[in-house]
Amino acid sequence: EPEVTQTPSHQVTQMGQEVILRCVPISNHLYFYWYRQILGQKVEFLVSFYNNEISEKSEIFDDQFSVERPDGSNFTLKIRSTKLEDSAMYFCASSEGALGYGYTFGSGTRLTVV
Amino acid sequence: AQSVAQPEDQVNVAEGNPLTVKCTYSVSGNPYLFWYVQYPNRGLQFLLKYITGDNLVKGSYGFEAEFNKSQTSFHLKKPSALVSDSALYFCAVRDNNAGNMLNFGGGTRLMVKP
């Protein structure tokens, strides 16, 4: 069964450093997403990406965040200057279409900012 | 605005007994409803969805859910629980008037005891 692959599975970084979280969506999917889950809290939407541009973003997705699809297969989330409160599990997801399609999620990257 | 409520933090059930995990939602348009399951240290796995049509939706691993428009509910059910069903279950809604993002409930931990 096709999978969404995320690397690394766990990243520890110092506050103020830049991190890049990587994802390889399912190859025939057209919509890509990042969500995050702070420990003990609900899963929150960050951003959706379609046709090489951001289609939606939440209030969480401020100027320190950016996304990119650099080579047609990878989908990355960059956090420019990490804060302690960015510590969370970050999930990448992809879907074949919009609205009525289910997402396939990756296993997540646990980001710990120290 | 769209929202999802999972009123129970935890549901305990004995193996072989039926289980129900509750979910209610609030959307301005027509809802697209989803259930996901999360096993420890894993990503979110898609279980089932309701888009349109029959109110009773059947999904993976013997789970089903019933869409009830008048009660704005989408409870997850299984006739006979297995110990291996123990996991964290998330209900999610997408409002067809509000873009492509999924809004997740807070999650319900299902504990199935032998």
Interface residues (C-beta under 8 A of the other chain):
Chain A: V4 Q6 Y31 Y33 Y35 Q41 K42 V43 E44 F45 S48 Y50 S55 E56 S58 F91 A93 A98 L99 G100 G102 Y103 T104 F105 G106 S107 G108
Chain B: Y32 F34 Y36 N41 R42 G43 L44 Q45 F46 K49 I51 T52 F90 A92 R94 N96 G99 N100 M101 L102 N103 F104 G105 G106 G107
